[in-house]
Each structure stands twice: as structure tokens, then as C-alpha cells.
Amino acid sequence: MRVGVHINRFNHSGGPTAVGPELAAVGAAAEAAGVSWLSVMDHYFQMEFNGGAEDAMLEAYTTLGYLAGRTSTVQLGALVTGVTYRQPGLLAKIATTLDVLSGGRATLGIGAAWYDREHHGLGVPYPPVAERFERLEETLRICLQMWDPETNGPFEGKHYRLAETLCVPAPVSSPHPEIMIGGGGEKKTLRLVAQYADACNLIVATPDELRHKLDVLRGHCDRLERDYDRIRRCRTRSAGRCSSPVHR
């Protein structure tokens, strides 16, 4: 079992100037405790159950870059990036930069996005759920193509078209940064995990629910001839801690 820490609040009684030192202290404490994973939320606005849009929220990859400079061993990732937040080629470049500067410690956490208020609030398109899943699969394909040094040509999809999929420098991680897909949808999300991901993040309430979701994932892996045991399974609890009770 690997244990990690997920940071989902960024307000501080000392005001904005105290946030950076506090994050640095969290990173140092996590490494001193032997924690293997440190993640942050990727949202524009704070979520309603955490105080709402009027509460503090930092941009995820800037925050992860700061933590990369303040840590040396923990894996770093967003839990998770909404596919609508950034164009896929730019997202692959951002994740690669984090991987290079952290010495190969980046995880690309990604999901289909769900928080409509932040999209409408900042003028970011929020397509219907079916389209978001189509975009999620295309984004995964684009990232993998950009991380393949032998495939720098165009990408032609339904929603995205790239003339070149260059990514220089290449990631430090081999063969590429870990891909984690967040969500527990049994027909689409877990199928994408089986087909494309190195890890998944499940938010479940009970051990029985967890077992069921993992059985569904195993079924997708069997149909796609994917080794289920090579996928890292992560469960997030409501308190913000991330653990992997079943690990590759």
C-alpha cells in the first residue's frame, strides 16, 4: 500500500502571502513522513462543498511546479484535470515540463470535467457530457502520441486537429509520465482506464462499492487484453487523503 496526501484547500489565516510557505512545509512534512504521493485539485473555482467560488483556489500546474522545486521524492499530480480546461497539446507540454523539472515525478491526472459553474464563470466552453468523454479519449491519444518520439506527425480527431505533435524536451519518465484517470463510470471511464491509463482514482463510499468498481475494471482489462495488475488503483476519501489499498 502507498499513502499520499491530497491538498484541496488553499486559504490561509495569514492571507495569500502565507500560502506558499505553508505549501512548502506540507511538501517537506510529506517527504519526512515517507508519503509517496502529493496532489492538488485542478479547478478554476473552489468547489461548493469546500467553501464555494469565493474561497481560495490556485492554478494546479503552477502549484505543482512550485512543489517540484520544494520536494525531491514524492510523485506529483493533479487530481484531476478536467479535459476542458486546456487544449490537449498544451496539456501534454505542461505535464512534460513538470516531469522534466521534477526529475520524472509527474502524473497526468485527467477526467471528463463536471463543475459547470467555473466554466460558465470564466467563459470556458462546457460541452455536453457525451462530447466531454469524446474529448477525453482524444486527449489521451494526443498525449500518448506527443510522448512517442517516433510519431511527431499530425493528429486528426473529431474535436482536435494538430499539425505537429512535437514535444521537446521529451519526458524524463519512461516511457512517459504516469496517466491517471479519475472517475468511476463503469461504461466509459473505467473502459478508458483499461485502454489508456497507468492508474485510476476512485471515489467510493464503501468497501463493497470499491470491490464492484475494481471487478468492472478487471472485466474491461480482460476484454482489451490489458494486464489489470499493471494499473495502480487509488481510492480517495472525503478527508482528502489518497491511498492505494490494491497496488500493482
Order of alpha helices (4+ residues) and beta strands (2+ residues): beta-alpha-beta-alpha-beta-beta-alpha-beta-alpha-alpha-beta-beta-beta-alpha-beta-alpha-beta-beta
